Amino acid sequence: MALTPITLRNYAGTCGYKMPENFEAVLEEMLKGRVITERQFYLANNFKIYSDSKKKPYIHLVDGCVSDNLGLRALLDRLIMSASLPESIKETPIEKAHKVVLIVVNAETEPDTKWDSSASPPTIGASFSSYNGIAIERYNKETIALLKDIVKPWADEVKTQRCKGRAVSTEPGSCGDIKFYVVEVRFDALKDEAERDYFGKLRTSFDLASEEVDNIRDAAHRILIESEEFKRLLGDLR
């Protein structure tokens, strides 16, 4: 509601765009009635909707906070639709990487709990805010959980591909030397309750006071260096 919706004209079928091979493969399997994963079906089906400009001549874009407030779904969706992670990173700068670090900055604020101490039902405005906040929070948690669950299979895929025909070794610089690190920076990681309360209630705004900006930067720095996952990365780099 804070950002103006945008309308685009859909030129699909006339602009010379070629669909990625992995999307075409999934769509072909879907049309043939063959089994594909639920996530692949959902993504391919959503993509297919926009490929016919006669049925959908316009595309309306709105604020995507509920869809992806962390900016991670595009990465996950691309890899879900691909044959494998090694194929996805082939001929990219990270093709031969040994350590892949994903730092997720989650700046969501805490819901207002003052209604918990009152017998009166929340106002319409408070209810709407709760619906929006809860949806974003739950989706954020699901996204982070999915990312943390999927990095282990990613590492195994890379090891298998790189060590093809050889014994898998995890020694530094070897074919099996690949690690993923998911570092989450969020205010509820702060140890001090007063700090958590302060940042949890800090308003979302394009115009914060200089002191508030400094406090956020300081907190983010402390949360990062105190993260166990970040400490694991630093330890492995030594």
C-alpha positions in Angstrom: 0.0 0.0 0.0 3.0 2.4 0.5 4.3 2.0 -3.1 2.4 2.8 -6.3 1.3 -0.2 -8.4 2.9 -0.4 -11.8 1.2 -1.7 -15.0 3.2 -3.2 -17.9 2.1 -4.3 -21.3 2.8 -8.0 -22.0 4.8 -8.6 -25.2 5.2 -12.3 -24.7 5.4 -14.2 -28.0 6.4 -11.1 -30.0 9.6 -9.9 -28.3 12.0 -12.8 -29.3 12.4 -14.0 -25.7 13.5 -17.6 -25.4 12.5 -19.5 -22.3 15.4 -21.0 -20.3 15.9 -24.7 -21.2 15.2 -25.9 -17.6 11.9 -24.1 -17.6 11.0 -25.6 -21.0 11.9 -29.1 -19.7 9.7 -28.7 -16.7 6.8 -27.4 -18.8 7.1 -30.3 -21.2 7.0 -32.8 -18.4 4.0 -31.0 -16.9 2.1 -31.1 -20.2 2.9 -34.8 -20.6 1.5 -35.5 -17.2 4.7 -36.7 -15.8 5.7 -36.4 -12.2 7.6 -33.2 -11.2 8.0 -31.7 -7.7 5.2 -29.6 -6.2 7.5 -26.5 -6.2 8.6 -27.0 -9.8 4.9 -27.4 -10.9 3.9 -24.2 -9.0 6.8 -22.2 -10.5 6.4 -23.5 -14.0 2.6 -23.0 -14.0 3.0 -19.4 -12.7 5.5 -18.7 -15.4 3.4 -20.2 -18.1 0.5 -17.8 -17.3 2.5 -14.9 -18.6 3.7 -16.5 -21.8 0.4 -15.8 -23.6 0.0 -12.1 -24.1 -3.4 -12.6 -25.7 -4.9 -14.1 -22.5 -2.9 -11.7 -20.3 -2.1 -8.5 -22.2 -1.2 -6.6 -19.1 0.9 -7.3 -16.0 0.2 -5.5 -12.8 3.0 -5.2 -10.2 2.5 -4.3 -6.6 4.7 -4.1 -3.5 6.3 -7.6 -3.1 6.9 -7.6 0.7 4.5 -10.4 1.3 5.8 -12.4 -1.7 9.5 -12.1 -0.8 10.5 -9.7 2.0 14.0 -11.2 2.2 14.9 -11.2 -1.5 15.8 -14.9 -1.4 12.9 -16.6 -3.3 14.4 -15.7 -6.7 17.6 -17.6 -5.9 15.7 -20.5 -4.5 13.2 -20.6 -7.4 15.9 -20.6 -10.0 17.7 -23.5 -8.4 14.5 -25.4 -7.8 13.8 -25.1 -11.5 17.3 -26.1 -12.6 18.5 -29.7 -13.1 21.2 -29.2 -10.4 23.2 -26.6 -8.6 26.5 -27.5 -10.5 24.6 -26.8 -13.8 23.2 -23.5 -12.4 26.6 -22.1 -11.5 28.5 -23.5 -14.5 30.6 -20.8 -16.2 29.8 -18.3 -13.5 32.3 -16.6 -11.1 31.4 -19.1 -8.3 31.8 -22.3 -10.4 35.0 -23.2 -8.5 34.2 -21.6 -5.2 35.0 -23.5 -2.0 33.0 -21.3 0.4 29.6 -19.8 -0.4 28.3 -17.3 2.2 24.7 -16.2 2.2 24.1 -13.3 4.6 20.4 -12.7 5.1 19.4 -9.3 6.6 16.0 -9.6 8.1 14.8 -6.2 9.4 11.3 -7.2 10.3 9.9 -5.4 13.4 7.9 -7.0 16.2 4.1 -6.9 16.2 2.4 -4.6 18.7 1.5 -6.7 21.8 -0.3 -4.0 23.7 -3.6 -5.6 22.8 -2.6 -8.7 24.8 -3.2 -6.7 28.1 -6.7 -5.5 27.1 -10.1 -7.3 26.9 -11.1 -5.0 24.0 -10.7 -6.4 20.5 -8.1 -4.8 18.2 -9.2 -2.0 15.9 -9.6 -2.7 12.2 -6.3 -0.9 11.5 -4.5 -3.0 14.2 -6.1 -6.2 12.8 -5.0 -5.4 9.2 -1.4 -4.7 10.5 -1.4 -8.0 12.3 -2.6 -9.9 9.2 0.2 -8.4 7.1 2.9 -8.8 9.8 2.1 -12.4 10.6 2.0 -13.4 6.9 5.4 -11.8 6.3 6.9 -13.3 9.5 5.7 -16.8 8.8 6.8 -16.6 5.1 10.2 -15.3 6.2 10.7 -18.2 8.6 9.6 -20.7 5.9 12.1 -19.2 3.4 15.0 -19.3 5.9 14.2 -22.9 6.9 14.0 -23.9 3.3 17.4 -22.3 2.5 19.1 -23.9 5.5 17.6 -27.3 4.6 18.7 -27.1 1.0 22.3 -26.1 1.3 23.4 -29.6 2.5 22.0 -31.3 -0.7 23.6 -28.4 -2.7 27.0 -29.2 -1.2 26.6 -32.9 -1.9 25.7 -32.2 -5.5 28.8 -30.0 -6.0 31.0 -32.7 -4.4 29.6 -35.4 -6.6 30.1 -33.4 -9.7 33.6 -32.2 -8.9 34.9 -35.5 -7.7 33.4 -37.6 -10.5 35.5 -40.7 -10.9 37.7 -39.8 -7.8 37.5 -40.4 -4.1 35.7 -37.5 -2.4 38.1 -35.6 -0.3 37.2 -32.5 1.8 40.8 -31.3 2.3 41.3 -27.6 1.6 41.5 -27.1 -2.2 40.3 -30.6 -3.0 37.3 -31.6 -5.2 35.1 -32.1 -2.1 36.1 -28.8 -0.5 32.7 -26.9 -0.6 30.8 -25.4 2.2 27.7 -23.2 2.5 27.1 -20.7 5.3 23.7 -19.2 6.0 24.2 -16.2 8.2 21.0 -14.5 9.4 21.1 -10.9 10.8 18.0 -10.1 12.7 17.2 -7.9 15.7 15.9 -10.8 18.0 19.4 -12.2 18.0 20.4 -9.3 20.3 21.1 -10.5 23.9 19.8 -7.4 25.6 16.0 -7.4 26.0 15.8 -3.6 26.1 17.7 -3.4 22.7 15.5 -6.1 21.2 12.4 -4.1 22.3 13.9 -0.8 20.9 14.7 -2.2 17.5 11.6 -4.3 17.3 9.4 -1.2 17.6 11.6 1.0 15.4 9.3 2.3 12.6 9.8 1.3 9.0 10.6 4.6 7.2 12.6 6.2 4.5 13.4 9.0 6.9 15.1 7.8 10.1 17.0 10.1 12.4 20.8 10.0 12.1 21.1 8.5 15.6 18.6 5.7 14.7 20.7 4.9 11.6 23.9 4.7 13.6 22.2 2.5 16.2 21.0 0.1 13.5 24.4 -0.1 11.8 26.1 -0.8 15.2 23.5 -3.5 16.1 23.8 -5.2 12.7 27.6 -5.3 13.1 27.4 -6.8 16.6 24.8 -9.4 15.5 27.0 -10.4 12.5 30.2 -10.9 14.4 28.4 -12.7 17.3 26.6 -15.1 14.9 27.7 -18.7 15.4 27.5 -19.4 11.6 29.7 -16.3 10.9 32.2 -17.5 13.6 32.2 -20.9 11.8 33.1 -19.2 8.6 35.9 -17.2 10.1 37.3 -20.3 11.8 37.3 -22.2 8.5 39.1 -19.4 6.8 42.0 -19.5 9.2 
